[in-house]
Amino acid sequence: MGILSWIIMGLIVGLVAKLIMPGRDPGGMIITILIGIAGAFVGGFIGSFLGLGSVTGFNIGSFLLALGGAIILLILYRLMKR
């Protein structure tokens, strides 16, 4: 995936993760995109480690792995913010 694809995927994943886990998290659109992109990396790493696959493009498997990674990062971010 190219850099533009990562940004678009990060935006979509970050927004969906925020919809699943609403709350008063600081940061705007850029933080949401960064959490989504980082979530794709985390989800891809965990998915590869567990043998579930990796984030390879715009498909449902990659989206779910990236979403799982973004949710994990949101949970960790909220725990550290306390």
N, CA, C and O atoms as a GROMACS GRO file, in nm:
protein
  328
    1MET      N    1   0.084  -0.118   0.000
    1MET     CA    2   0.000   0.000   0.000
    1MET      C    3   0.088   0.124   0.000
    1MET      O    4   0.192   0.127   0.066
    2GLY      N    5   0.047   0.223  -0.072
    2GLY     CA    6   0.119   0.349  -0.076
    2GLY      C    7   0.084   0.435   0.044
    2GLY      O    8  -0.004   0.403   0.123
    3ILE      N    9   0.156   0.545   0.056
    3ILE     CA   10   0.138   0.633   0.172
    3ILE      C   11  -0.002   0.692   0.174
    3ILE      O   12  -0.062   0.706   0.281
    4LEU      N   13  -0.056   0.728   0.058
    4LEU     CA   14  -0.191   0.783   0.052
    4LEU      C   15  -0.294   0.678   0.095
    4LEU      O   16  -0.391   0.710   0.162
    5SER      N   17  -0.272   0.554   0.056
    5SER     CA   18  -0.360   0.446   0.098
    5SER      C   19  -0.357   0.426   0.249
    5SER      O   20  -0.461   0.402   0.311
    6TRP      N   21  -0.237   0.434   0.308
    6TRP     CA   22  -0.225   0.421   0.454
    6TRP      C   23  -0.299   0.534   0.525
    6TRP      O   24  -0.364   0.512   0.628
    7ILE      N   25  -0.290   0.656   0.471
    7ILE     CA   26  -0.358   0.770   0.533
    7ILE      C   27  -0.509   0.754   0.524
    7ILE      O   28  -0.580   0.778   0.622
    8ILE      N   29  -0.559   0.714   0.408
    8ILE     CA   30  -0.703   0.694   0.391
    8ILE      C   31  -0.752   0.581   0.480
    8ILE      O   32  -0.854   0.594   0.547
    9MET      N   33  -0.680   0.470   0.481
    9MET     CA   34  -0.717   0.357   0.567
    9MET      C   35  -0.710   0.399   0.713
    9MET      O   36  -0.797   0.362   0.792
   10GLY      N   37  -0.607   0.474   0.750
   10GLY     CA   38  -0.593   0.522   0.888
   10GLY      C   39  -0.708   0.612   0.928
   10GLY      O   40  -0.758   0.601   1.040
   11LEU      N   41  -0.750   0.699   0.839
   11LEU     CA   42  -0.864   0.787   0.867
   11LEU      C   43  -0.991   0.707   0.890
   11LEU      O   44  -1.063   0.730   0.987
   12ILE      N   45  -1.018   0.614   0.802
   12ILE     CA   46  -1.139   0.532   0.814
   12ILE      C   47  -1.135   0.447   0.940
   12ILE      O   48  -1.232   0.444   1.016
   13VAL      N   49  -1.024   0.380   0.964
   13VAL     CA   50  -1.011   0.294   1.081
   13VAL      C   51  -1.016   0.376   1.209
   13VAL      O   52  -1.082   0.337   1.306
   14GLY      N   53  -0.948   0.490   1.211
   14GLY     CA   54  -0.950   0.576   1.328
   14GLY      C   55  -1.090   0.626   1.360
   14GLY      O   56  -1.130   0.629   1.477
   15LEU      N   57  -1.165   0.666   1.258
   15LEU     CA   58  -1.302   0.714   1.280
   15LEU      C   59  -1.394   0.603   1.331
   15LEU      O   60  -1.474   0.625   1.421
   16VAL      N   61  -1.381   0.484   1.273
   16VAL     CA   62  -1.465   0.372   1.318
   16VAL      C   63  -1.428   0.332   1.461
   16VAL      O   64  -1.516   0.301   1.541
   17ALA      N   65  -1.299   0.333   1.493
   17ALA     CA   66  -1.257   0.300   1.630
   17ALA      C   67  -1.312   0.402   1.729
   17ALA      O   68  -1.352   0.366   1.840
   18LYS      N   69  -1.314   0.530   1.690
   18LYS     CA   70  -1.371   0.634   1.777
   18LYS      C   71  -1.522   0.616   1.792
   18LYS      O   72  -1.577   0.645   1.898
   19LEU      N   73  -1.589   0.568   1.688
   19LEU     CA   74  -1.733   0.542   1.697
   19LEU      C   75  -1.761   0.424   1.789
   19LEU      O   76  -1.860   0.424   1.863
   20ILE      N   77  -1.675   0.324   1.785
   20ILE     CA   78  -1.693   0.206   1.870
   20ILE      C   79  -1.662   0.241   2.015
   20ILE      O   80  -1.729   0.194   2.107
   21MET      N   81  -1.559   0.324   2.037
   21MET     CA   82  -1.517   0.363   2.171
   21MET      C   83  -1.527   0.514   2.187
   21MET      O   84  -1.424   0.582   2.187
   22PRO      N   85  -1.649   0.567   2.201
   22PRO     CA   86  -1.660   0.712   2.215
   22PRO      C   87  -1.604   0.759   2.348
   22PRO      O   88  -1.599   0.682   2.445
   23GLY      N   89  -1.562   0.881   2.353
   23GLY     CA   90  -1.509   0.937   2.477
   23GLY      C   91  -1.446   1.071   2.450
   23GLY      O   92  -1.440   1.118   2.337
   24ARG      N   93  -1.400   1.132   2.556
   24ARG     CA   94  -1.338   1.264   2.546
   24ARG      C   95  -1.188   1.250   2.530
   24ARG      O   96  -1.112   1.282   2.621
   25ASP      N   97  -1.146   1.204   2.417
   25ASP     CA   98  -1.003   1.193   2.389
   25ASP      C   99  -0.954   1.322   2.326
   25ASP      O  100  -1.018   1.374   2.235
   26PRO      N  101  -0.842   1.375   2.374
   26PRO     CA  102  -0.790   1.497   2.312
   26PRO      C  103  -0.737   1.466   2.173
   26PRO      O  104  -0.700   1.352   2.143
   27GLY      N  105  -0.734   1.564   2.091
   27GLY     CA  106  -0.682   1.546   1.956
   27GLY      C  107  -0.795   1.554   1.856
   27GLY      O  108  -0.911   1.528   1.888
   28GLY      N  109  -0.761   1.589   1.739
   28GLY     CA  110  -0.860   1.603   1.634
   28GLY      C  111  -0.839   1.500   1.524
   28GLY      O  112  -0.809   1.384   1.550
   29MET      N  113  -0.856   1.546   1.403
   29MET     CA  114  -0.850   1.459   1.286
   29MET      C  115  -0.712   1.397   1.269
   29MET      O  116  -0.701   1.279   1.234
   30ILE      N  117  -0.608   1.473   1.294
   30ILE     CA  118  -0.472   1.421   1.273
   30ILE      C  119  -0.441   1.310   1.373
   30ILE      O  120  -0.382   1.208   1.335
   31ILE      N  121  -0.480   1.327   1.499
   31ILE     CA  122  -0.458   1.222   1.599
   31ILE      C  123  -0.538   1.097   1.562
   31ILE      O  124  -0.490   0.985   1.578
   32THR      N  125  -0.661   1.118   1.513
   32THR     CA  126  -0.744   1.005   1.472
   32THR      C  127  -0.678   0.928   1.358
   32THR      O  128  -0.676   0.805   1.359
   33ILE      N  129  -0.623   1.000   1.261
   33ILE     CA  130  -0.554   0.934   1.149
   33ILE      C  131  -0.430   0.859   1.199
   33ILE      O  132  -0.405   0.746   1.159
   34LEU      N  133  -0.354   0.924   1.287
   34LEU     CA  134  -0.233   0.858   1.339
   34LEU      C  135  -0.265   0.733   1.419
   34LEU      O  136  -0.196   0.632   1.409
   35ILE      N  137  -0.371   0.739   1.500
   35ILE     CA  138  -0.412   0.620   1.575
   35ILE      C  139  -0.456   0.509   1.478
   35ILE      O  140  -0.426   0.392   1.500
   36GLY      N  141  -0.526   0.546   1.372
   36GLY     CA  142  -0.567   0.448   1.272
   36GLY      C  143  -0.450   0.384   1.200
   36GLY      O  144  -0.446   0.263   1.180
   37ILE      N  145  -0.353   0.466   1.159
   37ILE     CA  146  -0.235   0.414   1.090
   37ILE      C  147  -0.153   0.325   1.183
   37ILE      O  148  -0.112   0.215   1.146
   38ALA      N  149  -0.130   0.373   1.306
   38ALA     CA  150  -0.057   0.292   1.403
   38ALA      C  151  -0.135   0.165   1.436
   38ALA      O  152  -0.075   0.060   1.456
   39GLY      N  153  -0.267   0.176   1.441
   39GLY     CA  154  -0.350   0.058   1.465
   39GLY      C  155  -0.336  -0.045   1.355
   39GLY      O  156  -0.339  -0.165   1.381
   40ALA      N  157  -0.321   0.002   1.231
   40ALA     CA  158  -0.299  -0.091   1.120
   40ALA      C  159  -0.168  -0.167   1.137
   40ALA      O  160  -0.161  -0.287   1.112
   41PHE      N  161  -0.064  -0.096   1.181
   41PHE     CA  162   0.065  -0.162   1.206
   41PHE      C  163   0.053  -0.262   1.321
   41PHE      O  164   0.099  -0.376   1.310
   42VAL      N  165  -0.009  -0.219   1.430
   42VAL     CA  166  -0.025  -0.308   1.547
   42VAL      C  167  -0.111  -0.428   1.511
   42VAL      O  168  -0.076  -0.541   1.542
   43GLY      N  169  -0.224  -0.402   1.445
   43GLY     CA  170  -0.313  -0.512   1.405
   43GLY      C  171  -0.245  -0.608   1.309
   43GLY      O  172  -0.263  -0.730   1.319
   44GLY      N  173  -0.168  -0.553   1.214
   44GLY     CA  174  -0.094  -0.639   1.120
   44GLY      C  175   0.011  -0.723   1.190
   44GLY      O  176   0.030  -0.840   1.157
   45PHE      N  177   0.081  -0.664   1.286
   45PHE     CA  178   0.182  -0.738   1.361
   45PHE      C  179   0.118  -0.850   1.443
   45PHE      O  180   0.163  -0.964   1.438
   46ILE      N  181   0.013  -0.816   1.516
   46ILE     CA  182  -0.055  -0.918   1.599
   46ILE      C  183  -0.117  -1.026   1.511
   46ILE      O  184  -0.108  -1.145   1.542
   47GLY      N  185  -0.179  -0.984   1.401
   47GLY     CA  186  -0.239  -1.081   1.309
   47GLY      C  187  -0.135  -1.175   1.249
   47GLY      O  188  -0.160  -1.295   1.237
   48SER      N  189  -0.020  -1.122   1.211
   48SER     CA  190   0.088  -1.206   1.157
   48SER      C  191   0.142  -1.300   1.264
   48SER      O  192   0.170  -1.417   1.236
   49PHE      N  193   0.156  -1.249   1.387
   49PHE     CA  194   0.207  -1.330   1.496
   49PHE      C  195   0.113  -1.447   1.528
   49PHE      O  196   0.158  -1.558   1.556
   50LEU      N  197  -0.018  -1.421   1.524
   50LEU     CA  198  -0.117  -1.524   1.554
   50LEU      C  199  -0.156  -1.609   1.433
   50LEU      O  200  -0.233  -1.703   1.446
   51GLY      N  201  -0.102  -1.575   1.315
   51GLY     CA  202  -0.133  -1.650   1.195
   51GLY      C  203  -0.266  -1.614   1.132
   51GLY      O  204  -0.322  -1.692   1.055
   52LEU      N  205  -0.318  -1.496   1.163
   52LEU     CA  206  -0.447  -1.453   1.108
   52LEU      C  207  -0.432  -1.378   0.976
   52LEU      O  208  -0.532  -1.354   0.908
   53GLY      N  209  -0.313  -1.341   0.940
   53GLY     CA  210  -0.290  -1.263   0.819
   53GLY      C  211  -0.225  -1.131   0.854
   53GLY      O  212  -0.178  -1.111   0.966
   54SER      N  213  -0.224  -1.041   0.758
   54SER     CA  214  -0.165  -0.909   0.781
   54SER      C  215  -0.245  -0.805   0.704
   54SER      O  216  -0.334  -0.839   0.625
   55VAL      N  217  -0.214  -0.680   0.726
   55VAL     CA  218  -0.281  -0.571   0.656
   55VAL      C  219  -0.213  -0.556   0.520
   55VAL      O  220  -0.098  -0.512   0.511
   56THR      N  221  -0.286  -0.593   0.414
   56THR     CA  222  -0.226  -0.594   0.281
   56THR      C  223  -0.292  -0.498   0.184
   56THR      O  224  -0.238  -0.475   0.076
   57GLY      N  225  -0.404  -0.443   0.217
   57GLY     CA  226  -0.473  -0.351   0.127
   57GLY      C  227  -0.613  -0.324   0.178
   57GLY      O  228  -0.644  -0.347   0.295
   58PHE      N  229  -0.696  -0.274   0.089
   58PHE     CA  230  -0.834  -0.243   0.126
   58PHE      C  231  -0.921  -0.367   0.109
   58PHE      O  232  -0.980  -0.388   0.003
   59ASN      N  233  -0.928  -0.448   0.212
   59ASN     CA  234  -1.019  -0.561   0.215
   59ASN      C  235  -1.070  -0.580   0.357
   59ASN      O  236  -1.018  -0.518   0.450
   60ILE      N  237  -1.170  -0.663   0.375
   60ILE     CA  238  -1.235  -0.674   0.505
   60ILE      C  239  -1.140  -0.731   0.612
   60ILE      O  240  -1.145  -0.688   0.727
   61GLY      N  241  -1.056  -0.825   0.575
   61GLY     CA  242  -0.961  -0.881   0.671
   61GLY      C  243  -0.861  -0.778   0.721
   61GLY      O  244  -0.836  -0.768   0.841
   62SER      N  245  -0.806  -0.700   0.628
   62SER     CA  246  -0.712  -0.595   0.666
   62SER      C  247  -0.781  -0.488   0.750
   62SER      O  248  -0.724  -0.438   0.847
   63PHE      N  249  -0.904  -0.454   0.713
   63PHE     CA  250  -0.979  -0.354   0.788
   63PHE      C  251  -1.003  -0.399   0.931
   63PHE      O  252  -0.986  -0.321   1.024
   64LEU      N  253  -1.042  -0.524   0.949
   64LEU     CA  254  -1.069  -0.575   1.084
   64LEU      C  255  -0.942  -0.582   1.168
   64LEU      O  256  -0.945  -0.551   1.287
   65LEU      N  257  -0.831  -0.624   1.107
   65LEU     CA  258  -0.704  -0.626   1.180
   65LEU      C  259  -0.662  -0.485   1.221
   65LEU      O  260  -0.619  -0.463   1.334
   66ALA      N  261  -0.674  -0.391   1.129
   66ALA     CA  262  -0.637  -0.253   1.159
   66ALA      C  263  -0.729  -0.195   1.266
   66ALA      O  264  -0.684  -0.122   1.354
   67LEU      N  265  -0.857  -0.225   1.257
   67LEU     CA  266  -0.953  -0.177   1.356
   67LEU      C  267  -0.922  -0.233   1.495
   67LEU      O  268  -0.927  -0.160   1.594
   68GLY      N  269  -0.891  -0.361   1.501
   68GLY     CA  270  -0.853  -0.422   1.628
   68GLY      C  271  -0.729  -0.356   1.687
   68GLY      O  272  -0.723  -0.331   1.808
   69GLY      N  273  -0.631  -0.328   1.603
   69GLY     CA  274  -0.510  -0.260   1.649
   69GLY      C  275  -0.539  -0.119   1.698
   69GLY      O  276  -0.483  -0.076   1.798
   70ALA      N  277  -0.627  -0.047   1.628
   70ALA     CA  278  -0.661   0.090   1.668
   70ALA      C  279  -0.736   0.090   1.801
   70ALA      O  280  -0.715   0.178   1.884
   71ILE      N  281  -0.823  -0.007   1.822
   71ILE     CA  282  -0.897  -0.016   1.948
   71ILE      C  283  -0.800  -0.047   2.062
   71ILE      O  284  -0.813   0.009   2.171
   72ILE      N  285  -0.704  -0.136   2.039
   72ILE     CA  286  -0.603  -0.166   2.140
   72ILE      C  287  -0.525  -0.040   2.175
   72ILE      O  288  -0.499  -0.013   2.293
   73LEU      N  289  -0.487   0.038   2.073
   73LEU     CA  290  -0.413   0.162   2.100
   73LEU      C  291  -0.498   0.264   2.175
   73LEU      O  292  -0.446   0.335   2.261
   74LEU      N  293  -0.627   0.273   2.143
   74LEU     CA  294  -0.715   0.364   2.217
   74LEU      C  295  -0.727   0.323   2.364
   74LEU      O  296  -0.726   0.408   2.453
   75ILE      N  297  -0.737   0.194   2.389
   75ILE     CA  298  -0.745   0.145   2.527
   75ILE      C  299  -0.616   0.179   2.602
   75ILE      O  300  -0.620   0.229   2.714
   76LEU      N  301  -0.502   0.153   2.540
   76LEU     CA  302  -0.374   0.184   2.603
   76LEU      C  303  -0.357   0.334   2.625
   76LEU      O  304  -0.306   0.376   2.728
   77TYR      N  305  -0.400   0.414   2.528
   77TYR     CA  306  -0.391   0.559   2.540
   77TYR      C  307  -0.474   0.610   2.658
   77TYR      O  308  -0.430   0.696   2.734
   78ARG      N  309  -0.595   0.555   2.672
   78ARG     CA  310  -0.681   0.596   2.782
   78ARG      C  311  -0.627   0.551   2.917
   78ARG      O  312  -0.641   0.622   3.016
   79LEU      N  313  -0.566   0.432   2.921
   79LEU     CA  314  -0.506   0.386   3.046
   79LEU      C  315  -0.388   0.472   3.087
   79LEU      O  316  -0.370   0.502   3.205
   80MET      N  317  -0.306   0.512   2.991
   80MET     CA  318  -0.191   0.596   3.021
   80MET      C  319  -0.233   0.738   3.057
   80MET      O  320  -0.164   0.805   3.133
   81LYS      N  321  -0.345   0.784   3.004
   81LYS     CA  322  -0.392   0.921   3.029
   81LYS      C  323  -0.444   0.938   3.171
   81LYS      O  324  -0.446   1.050   3.223
   82ARG      N  325  -0.488   0.830   3.236
   82ARG     CA  326  -0.541   0.837   3.372
   82ARG      C  327  -0.438   0.873   3.471
   82ARG      O  328  -0.468   0.883   3.590
   0.00000   0.00000   0.00000
